[in-house]
Amino acid sequence: MSPQNDAERELAELLVESLNLDGVAADGIDPEAPLFNAGLGLDSIDALELALAISKRYGFQLRSDSDENRRIFASLRALSEHVQQHRTT
């Protein structure tokens, strides 16, 4: 597991908090592991909840119809990079 940077750690904490991931420590999420299926095991409902939490915290919308969503939500690292590029708060 590669170490999380500060932005990834902050986003991991938001992910665990907003999705009520019992038994998952934010600092234990591998930033390069997949968020869905075999990785963290998130599903499409989790993606919607996470997108809402990101919108509230960082001030921009993740669109459900975006062709980029597979890339954006591929891993904590990919999601964090996207958030850092688009955040307004």
C-alpha positions as CSV (number, residue, x, y, z in Angstrom):
1,M,0.0,0.0,0.0
2,S,1.3,3.4,-0.9
3,P,1.0,6.2,1.7
4,Q,-1.9,8.7,1.5
5,N,-1.1,12.4,1.0
6,D,-3.0,15.0,3.0
7,A,-5.7,15.5,0.4
8,E,-6.2,11.8,0.0
9,R,-6.5,11.4,3.8
10,E,-9.1,14.2,4.0
11,L,-11.1,12.6,1.2
12,A,-10.8,9.1,2.8
13,E,-12.2,10.5,6.1
14,L,-15.1,12.1,4.1
15,L,-15.7,8.7,2.4
16,V,-15.7,6.7,5.6
17,E,-17.9,9.3,7.4
18,S,-20.4,9.9,4.6
19,L,-20.9,6.2,3.7
20,N,-20.9,5.0,7.3
21,L,-18.2,2.4,6.5
22,D,-18.1,0.4,9.7
23,G,-14.8,-1.3,10.4
24,V,-12.9,0.8,7.7
25,A,-10.2,3.1,8.9
26,A,-9.7,6.1,6.7
27,D,-5.9,5.9,7.0
28,G,-6.2,2.2,6.0
29,I,-7.6,2.8,2.6
30,D,-5.0,2.1,-0.1
31,P,-5.1,5.2,-2.3
32,E,-4.4,3.1,-5.4
33,A,-6.9,0.3,-4.7
34,P,-10.2,0.3,-6.6
35,L,-13.1,1.9,-4.8
36,F,-15.7,-0.4,-6.3
37,N,-16.2,-4.1,-6.6
38,A,-13.1,-6.1,-5.4
39,G,-11.5,-3.0,-3.9
40,L,-13.4,-1.2,-1.2
41,G,-16.6,-2.8,-2.4
42,L,-18.6,0.4,-3.0
43,D,-21.7,0.3,-5.3
44,S,-23.6,2.9,-7.4
45,I,-25.7,4.1,-4.5
46,D,-22.4,4.7,-2.6
47,A,-21.1,6.7,-5.6
48,L,-24.2,9.0,-5.5
49,E,-23.9,9.5,-1.7
50,L,-20.2,10.2,-2.1
51,A,-20.8,12.7,-5.0
52,L,-23.3,14.6,-2.8
53,A,-20.8,14.7,0.1
54,I,-18.0,16.0,-2.2
55,S,-20.4,18.6,-3.6
56,K,-21.2,19.9,-0.2
57,R,-17.6,19.8,1.1
58,Y,-15.7,21.0,-2.0
59,G,-18.3,23.2,-3.8
60,F,-18.5,21.5,-7.2
61,Q,-20.8,18.9,-8.8
62,L,-19.8,15.4,-10.0
63,R,-22.2,14.6,-12.8
64,S,-23.8,11.1,-12.9
65,D,-23.9,11.2,-16.7
66,S,-20.2,12.0,-17.1
67,D,-18.1,9.7,-19.4
68,E,-15.2,10.3,-17.0
69,N,-16.8,8.8,-13.9
70,R,-15.0,5.4,-14.3
71,R,-11.7,7.2,-14.4
72,I,-12.6,9.7,-11.6
73,F,-13.9,7.0,-9.2
74,A,-11.2,4.4,-10.1
75,S,-9.4,4.9,-6.8
76,L,-9.0,7.2,-3.9
77,R,-6.0,8.8,-5.6
78,A,-7.8,9.4,-8.9
79,L,-10.8,10.9,-7.0
80,S,-8.6,13.1,-4.9
81,E,-6.7,14.4,-7.9
82,H,-10.1,15.3,-9.6
83,V,-11.3,17.0,-6.4
84,Q,-8.1,19.0,-6.1
85,Q,-8.4,20.2,-9.7
86,H,-12.1,21.3,-9.4
87,R,-12.7,22.3,-5.8
88,T,-14.0,25.8,-5.1
89,T,-13.8,25.7,-1.3
